[in-house]
Amino acid sequence: MLVRATIDTPLGPFTVIGGEAGVVRTRFDDDAEGAGDDRELDVTEDRRRAAPIRREIEAYFRGSLRAFETPTDLSELGDGFPRRVLETVRTIPYGELWTYGDVAAAAGAARAGRAAGSALARCPIELFVPCHRVVRAGPSLGSYGRHPERRRFLLRLEGSLPHASPTP
């Protein structure tokens, strides 16, 4: 059985869906493409079971959590390159930026920067898999779906961009 929790954040409501093996999907409520349509899932609201995830998200946005302890469940991605990319991104430390090429190389395919970008664009688990920490090699941060302002906010929160105030 999966549990859903919606947490208020400075970027708006954030929905997390998780099960025994970890978080399987997330989305900000303004992002229809985030966690996808969870109506096909057997999901329940359970505040008690969702409490640890809620505490982590709240601590992250207060700036007092640098690494999520809640595991992620990437099993629906199979064992291919996209999963290796997301597992690699999960290891990027708080406050660090990697390029798509860095991620591709660490995932075992140094020339697959574009493929790494495609895997990140379809990531079903935002924040827990910190895709916002992966940027273009040039002077631009690159896009972040339809929400480049979200990326800037998260990077400022983590101290990766100038201007200490992470206003949305």
Salt bridges, closest charged atoms under 4 A:
GLU20 OE2 - ARG49 NH2 3.48
ASP30 OD2 - HIS147 ND1 3.94
ASP30 OD1 - ARG150 NH2 2.68
ASP31 OD1 - ARG146 NH1 3.80
ASP31 OD2 - ARG150 NH1 3.75
GLU33 OE2 - ARG146 NH1 3.49
ASP37 OD2 - ARG39 NH2 2.73
ASP38 OD2 - ARG4 NH1 2.75
ASP38 OD2 - ARG27 NH1 3.67
GLU40 OE2 - ARG25 NH2 2.89
GLU45 OE2 - ARG4 NE 2.62
ASP79 OD1 - ARG83 NH1 3.52
GLU87 OE2 - ARG83 NE 2.94
GLU126 OE2 - ARG150 NH1 3.55
GLU149 OE2 - HIS147 ND1 3.41
GLU158 OE2 - HIS132 NE2 2.86
GLU158 OE1 - ARG133 NE 2.82
